[in-house]
Amino acid sequence: MAKQFYQINEDLIERIESIIKNEKITASKFAERVNYSRGNLYTILKGKRPVPASLIDAICKTYDVDKQWLLTGEEAHEEQPADTM
């Protein structure tokens, strides 16, 4: 099965960096927590490597981050129930 990657995207990288900053941890500690190679994470943060879907999934699970926000910067919108009269 081929691995899925997301294209290099400065905004996505900035959102990953914002999680690291908000958690007040180092990139090394972040990589450890999401069970990802520190060297590969640094390469991603430098914009030299696409982001694997497995890393996106691990970030979302570990840090309770909305996947849509992480990928696009937009909050997920829950469908509102129709008004009943």
Secondary structure by P-SEA (a helix, b strand, c coil): cbbbbccccaaaaaaaaaaaaaacccaaaaaaaacccaaaaaaaaaccccccaaaaaaaaaaacccccccccccccccccccccc
